[in-house]
């Protein structure tokens, strides 16, 4: 793991080394094994490194070409290194000491600004081409490595791995981004450039940025192909191809000479990673896999211990556990604010706490199952696709086991699908409008009405929130023609990039490098191109994952339906352990009233407390209160420069 940062003066004013030194101090949690600065009169780069691969021990903070015409700073872990070496004409004998930075710079020398297209792995980098007077930056395909920047035309360009690294520069003003607050309250994830600070932008995944002649240009260099199709002769061939891709994804991310660990929840994703990783370690004769799990109360909706134990029982695993009964969603709140750099979801502690435990056990490289739900799609939209195509016999054969597994009545489910997706689209609009008038006004679902009830209408008008919702909000209730289109929407909606950025920030807080085997572009493209019946099959979602890894995982996980429900646990702990913080958030400052209807929120909170209805009541109402509270607390305790750039340990 690495912190990269830099300042490029565009107005002739000299770079102040003290500015770079401050950026390096603020980002010290991202690397303390080696660090350094490089600067000229108009540009300066810096880097902090944690050695997590054998080659990283030979890395220099800033990599320069032999003739001095190129300067590079990178946060990178490249895959397919041998293929890249061959394409670059580099001798295989040098591979043990050949750093990823050297490969990146060689790739730029050979292919110029098209070099990101040739790279595999996780990376974010900046190259100053002194001959062309160009600054070129790029980020990996799915956004595993972060890159944020500030640009003032004719003045300065500042970049870093984290927002705080940019904001601490004396040349960057701090201003809260009200539009992003609106996105947070409305759960908009589609704007992949936004941060909670108006002047700091994210470079989106699979994009490059070129700064030349005082102007910046960003463009996508890669995208998933929603039209591609994978066709195999049998279910076994599909499974074999998936298994080959997944094992390669896991094993390539095991390139480290540091202690290796993995999250283990007992769900489909982390169990898949752990079972493959332990097997690869056994085959290599290289030690045990350390796993880190949250344990919830016995027999509760979050209890997964029997699934966790089934993986541990396979052997070659050294398990560590956190008992979640006494953990609050606001644990280490001020420290979390510093690293998340904004308000955060109530389940963030589920990621935060096991990562801290991994650090305590000396783990520097940690596997995370994030991305599994998006990449290996559950496939339920296949049912709507069958109904729309009048393949009702096949629809019935798929629905019958689903109804049995989930203990739902089969015939009403079948009728609903046939009507909603098969027949209703053919009903003329005039008849549908007449039926709605006869039926009368319907009460909106809480999840549908929630955002507009929560948000202050004056604030919504000021930031033109309705327009942002049209542009960036993904309406998952809006049906799409095919399951593949639904899958593509999931991958491209912005949620995947947001989640990868979140877990990177959490891992960095503990000086741990996170690696996500499901966030693999080749795997994502393959899964997107699969036929729908390889995603949903005889009642089982994510069928390709279950089928392909059936011989590598315990049967009870392969056949497991659904996943843990963490909602009741975090709600109970929030209201039991955090009443003082909740009261301070909702009553201690009037600032939050600029963004939400604070009177309605306070009334809801009071009712939840007085009646204890948060235990059995609407999770939507608890969500209103939590989102308001965490935003208020962030504005009070985590948003100022002295707060986010204070001790980041």
C-alpha positions, -999 to +999 in steps of 0.1 A: +000+000+000+011+035-008+003+071-004+010+093-034+007+131-036+019+160-056+017+197-064+020+212-099+023+249-100+008+264-132+013+301-125+051+302-121+051+304-083+077+280-068+068+248-051+071+251-013+087+220+001+070+226+034+037+220+017+048+186+004+062+177+038+028+185+054+010+163+029+035+135+037+028+138+075-009+138+070-007+106+049+018+087+071-007+060+080-005+048+044+032+039+046+061+041+070+085+015+056+100+041+032+091+076+020+105+106+003+100+137-018+111+149-052+106+184-065+117+210-091+108+246-092+073+240-105+063+204-096+068+181-066+059+145-059+059+125-028+052+089-017+049+068+014+053+030+011+044-001+030+063-031+017+036-057+008+052-075-022+088-088-026+094-062-054+082-033-033+113-035-011+133-021-041+109+007-048+120+043-047+096+069-035+096+087-069+108+068-100+128+087-126+136+076-161+174+073-168+175+105-188+154+124-163+127+132-188+100+113-169+090+113-132+065+089-118+048+084-085+025+053-081+003+033-058+003+000-077+001-037-075+003-050-110-009-084-122+002-104-152+037-091-147+054-117-169+031-109-198+038-072-194+076-078-191+075-097-224+054-071-241+079-044-230+109-065-240+124-066-205+146-095-195+129-122-174+160-125-153+153-091-138+118-099-126+127-104-089+139-069-085+117-053-111+093-030-094+058-022-104+068+015-108+095+005-133+070-015-153+046+015-152+072+039-164+083+015-192+047+010-203+043+048-206+076+051-226+063+024-250+026+032-253+022+067-241-012+077-228-027+044-240-006+025-214-034+020-189-052-002-214-022-026-213-021-028-175-037-054-152-041-050-114-048-022-090-031+011-096-032+049-094-003+070-107+009+103-120+037+108-146+053+141-154+065+141-190+090+169-190+097+167-227+060+171-237+052+193-206+023+170-198+011+155-165-006+122-171-026+104-144-047+072-144-067+049-122-074+011-124-104-003-141-127-009-111-114+018-088-095-003-062-068+024-058-079+060-050-069+092-068-083+126-058-073+161-070-079+198-069-075+220-101-075+257-103-070+268-139-039+289-144-029+284-108-023+249-094-030+211-097-028+191-064-034+154-061-032+127-034-045+093-024-069+108+001-089+140+003-070+151+035-038+149+015-052+175-009-069+197+016-038+201+038-020+220+010-021+257+017-031+262-020-064+244-016-095+261+000-119+241+021-156+242+013-183+217+021-200+203-009-237+207-004-245+187-035-227+156-021-246+160+012-278+159-008-265+127-026-258+112+008-293+119+021-309+106-011-285+076-015-273+089-049-242+071-060-241+079-097-218+109-096-184+091-094-164+124-092-179+139-061-164+142-026-178+160+005-155+190-004-165+212-033-130+218-046-118+182-045-127+157-072-122+120-077-108+106-109-133+079-117-123+043-122-110+033-156-103+069-164-071+088-172-064+125-168-041+147-189-030+181-179-015+200-208-013+237-217-032+246-185-062+225-192-073+190-180-089+163-200-104+132-185-115+102-205-125+066-201-099+041-214-119+009-207-155-002-201-174-034-196-191-047-227-228-053-220-233-069-255-207-096-250-219-132-245-202-163-232-215-196-246-203-229-234-214-265-243-224-275-207-229-263-172-196-279-163-177-259-188-192-227-175-182-237-140-147-246-151-141-213-168-154-194-137-133-215-114-102-208-134-107-171-134-116-169-097-086-190-086-063-168-107-078-137-092-072-150-057-038-164-063-025-133-081-035-112-051-015-135-028+018-121-041+032-109-008+060-116+016+039-101+045+014-119+067-018-127+047-053-126+062-089-126+051-122-114+064-145-144+069-183-138+074-197-171+065-214-157+034-208-168-002-180-143-010-155-144+019-159-181+022-151-185-015-120-164-010-108-182+021-114-217+007-094-210-024-066-191-006-061-218+021-058-244-007-033-223-027-013-218+005-012-256+011-001-262-025+027-237-022+037-250+012+034-215+026+018-213+060-018-208+072-044-182+064-055-159+093-092-151+092-111-124+110-148-127+118-175-108+137-196-130+159-232-120+167-255-133+194-264-170+191-295-177+169-300-140+161-305-127+125-268-118+123-255-151+137-232-168+111-209-187+134-218-222+122-209-212+086-177-195+097-168-227+117-175-249+087-148-231+068-123-230+097-128-268+101-114-274+066-080-267+081-049-245+073-068-215+089-059-196+120-092-179+131-096-147+151-130-134+164-146-102+175-177-105+196-201-078+183-226-078+212-211-047+228-199-029+197-215+004+187-220+016+151-203+048+163-172+031+177-141+053+172-163+079+156-139+108+154-111+085+141-135+070+115-145+106+104-108+114+098-103+084+075-137+081+058-137+119+052-174+122+054-205+107+071-208+069+069-232+041+070-243+023+102-226-009+092-192+006+086-181-008+120-185-043+106-156-034+082-136-013+107-134-036+137-121-068+120-095-047+101-082-034+134-079-069+147-060-079+116-035-052+122-031-063+159-022-098+146+005-085+123-014-089+090-004-064+063-024-078+034-061-086+039-086-101+016-121-086+015-152-101-002-165-067-014-177-067-050-191-102-049-227-092-051-222-069-080-198-091-100-215-125-094-250-112-099-279-130-081-299-131-113-334-126-100-343-103-129-342-134-150-377-141-136-390-108-150-372-116-183-390-149-186-423-134-178-418-106-204-408-131-231-439-153-223-418-182-212-441-189-184-435-226-182-398-220-175-408-191-152-429-216-132-400-241-130-377-214-116-402-199-092-414-232-077-381-240-059-377-203-049-412-203-033-403-236-015-369-224-003-383-191+010-415-206+022-437-184+001-469-195-017-460-204-053-492-195-073-495-159-061-458-153-069-463-167-104-494-146-110-476-114-098-447-120-122-469-128-151-491-097-145-464-072-137-438-082-163-458-102-188-492-086-192-492-051-176-467-036-201-493-044-229-521-026-212-527+008-228-517+038-207-553+051-209-566+020-191-538+021-165-546+057-157-583+049-154-575+020-130-554+043-109-582+068-106-607+041-097-583+027-071-576+061-056-544+075-042-520+049-028-498+055+002-462+055-010-438+029+005-417+043+033-385+036+013-400+057-016-411+087+004-382+087+028-357+110+010-382+139+004-396+136+039-361+138+053-347+167+033-353+204+039-372+216+008-352+249+007-320+230+007-333+207-021-342+237-042-309+254-036-288+225-049-314+215-075-316+181-060-344+168-082-322+173-112-293+155-095-317+126-087-327+124-124-290+123-134-274+101-107-300+081-087-304+045-097-340+034-094-339-003-089-377-006-089-376+004-126-376-029-146-351-034-174-357-057-204-330-083-195-311-097-166-278-087-183-289-051-184-298-052-147-264-067-140-247-040-160-266-013-141-254-028-108-218-028-119-219+008-133-242+026-109-213+039-088-219+017-057-190-006-066-165+022-068-179+038-036-175+006-017-140-001-029-130+034-019-145+029+016-127-003+023-094+012+011-098+041+035-106+017+064-077-005+056-054+025+053-064+037+087-047+006+101-018+005+076-032-026+060-034-032+023-068-045+012-072-068-018-105-077-034-105-108-056-141-102-068-130-067-081-113-083-111-121-069-145-117-102-163-140-119-138-165-091-140-167-092-178-171-130-178-199-129-152-217-101-170-216-121-203-230-153-187-265-166-197-291-158-171-296-194-162-260-195-149-269-168-124-302-181-112-308-218-113-336-239-098-341-215-069-304-207-062-291-172-069-254-167-079-255-202-092-222-201-111-203-193-079-221-221-059-216-247-087-180-238-096-167-240-060-189-268-047-159-291-042-138-264-025-163-253+001-185-268+028-218-280+015-238-259+040-224-227+025-229-239-011-266-245-003-270-215+020-300-193+012-299-156+020-274-138+042-271-124+077-294-095+087-273-070+106-300-045+109-315-055+143-280-057+159-268-022+149-302-006+156-303-022+191-267-011+199-271+024+185-301+032+207-287+013+237-251+027+237-253+060+218-282+080+232-259+108+243-244+111+208-278+109+192-292+136+214-262+159+208-265+153+170-302+162+169-304+189+196-268+202+200-265+222+168-289+240+145-266+235+115-282+202+106-316+220+101-302+236+069-302+202+053-331+182+068-366+188+083-352+187+118-386+190+135-399+159+118-366+140+126-368+150+163-404+139+165-395+106+150-366+101+173-386+110+204-413+085+194-388+057+188-372+063+222-404+067+242-421+037+227-390+015+221-404+010+187-369+011+172-367-026+183-396-038+162-406-008+141-396+005+107-360+003+098-366+032+074-375+055+103-343+044+122-324+051+090-338+087+088-326+093+124-292+077+118-284+095+086-294+129+102-274+121+133-242+110+115-243+140+092-248+163+121-219+147+141-196+149+110-204+186+105-196+192+142-167+169+148-152+157+116-155+182+087-130+210+096-094+210+084-080+207+119-102+177+125-094+157+093-057+166+093-051+160+130-034+129+143-045+103+118-034+072+138 
